Amino acid sequence: MKIFVYDKSFDGLLTAVFDAYFRKTFPDDLLSEGDALPLFYDELHTVVTDEEKAGRVWRGLQKKVSVSALGCLTQSWLSELPEVGMLIFRYIRKAIDSPRSIETNFGDPDVLRLAQIWKKVDGERVHLMQFVRFQKAADGTFFAAFEPQYNALRKQFCRSEVDYLRHETPLWFLL
């Protein structure tokens, strides 16, 4: 069993894809730093996040899939579900290796599951837009108390997907 350990960032995931193709070995599982390792594994590779490598993978993806599929990838990443890293890794690998676009191949379980996750996260984003109401505090600050199921808040209030993926903190703040 081959395991890649990465920092649980989107750039780290894209760097893991780059490293897998560079090493010509593909992981059976992706773990984040600090996760417990399985009892039995053959090879452990620690991925060091590199924005240049991640950019190369992203530019390669832009040639293979549509803009909407790239948006689906980034929004699915915001779900923060435990299996989403490996799911996106397999999707990217299939997209790169396939001679045709895989984005509408819902017979593939990875494509179908990614589309289902995207639909849930996008529904949460729309729900936030429709139902979150702000109140004015005594000091003049507006606030809203809510607890979203997915990390759709950053998607909604950042200037763009690239801003979200490149920065740890959102560019627009909500208290």
Residue pairs with C-beta under 8 A, 6 or more apart in sequence:
1 28
1 29
1 38
1 40
1 41
1 42
1 43
2 25
2 26
2 27
2 28
2 29
2 41
2 42
2 43
2 45
3 27
3 28
3 29
3 30
3 31
3 37
3 38
3 41
3 43
3 44
3 45
4 16
4 19
4 20
4 27
4 29
4 30
4 31
4 45
4 46
4 47
5 30
5 31
5 32
5 33
5 35
5 44
5 45
5 46
5 47
6 12
6 13
6 15
6 16
6 30
6 31
6 32
6 33
6 46
6 47
6 49
6 85
7 32
7 33
7 47
7 49
8 32
8 33
8 85
9 49
10 54
10 74
10 77
10 165
11 49
11 50
11 51
11 54
11 165
11 166
12 47
12 49
12 54
13 30
13 77
13 85
13 88
13 89
14 53
14 54
14 55
14 57
14 58
14 92
15 47
15 48
15 49
15 50
15 53
15 54
15 57
16 27
16 30
16 47
16 89
17 57
17 89
17 92
17 93
17 96
18 50
18 53
18 54
18 56
18 57
19 45
19 47
19 53
20 26
20 27
20 89
20 93
21 96
23 45
25 43
25 45
26 93
27 45
27 86
27 89
29 38
29 86
30 85
30 86
30 89
31 37
32 85
37 44
57 92
60 96
61 70
61 73
61 92
61 95
61 96
62 70
64 95
64 96
64 98
64 101
65 95
65 101
65 102
65 103
66 101
66 103
68 103
69 95
69 101
69 103
71 161
72 103
72 114
72 115
72 118
73 88
73 91
73 92
73 114
74 155
74 161
74 164
74 165
75 118
75 121
75 122
75 125
75 152
75 155
76 84
76 87
76 88
76 114
76 117
76 118
76 121
77 84
77 88
78 121
78 150
78 151
78 152
78 154
78 155
78 164
79 117
79 120
79 121
79 150
79 151
80 150
80 151
81 117
84 117
87 110
87 113
87 114
87 117
88 114
90 110
91 102
91 110
91 111
91 114
94 102
94 108
94 110
94 111
95 101
95 102
95 103
102 108
102 111
103 111
104 111
105 111
106 112
106 115
120 149
120 150
121 150
121 151
121 152
121 155
122 152
124 148
124 149
124 150
124 152
125 152
125 155
125 156
128 146
128 148
128 152
128 153
128 156
129 156
132 144
132 146
133 144
134 142
134 143
134 144
135 142
135 143
135 144
136 142
137 143
141 175
142 175
143 174
143 175
144 174
153 170
153 174
154 164
154 170
155 161
155 164
157 170
157 172
157 174
158 164
158 167
158 170
158 171
158 172
159 171
159 172
163 170
163 171
164 170
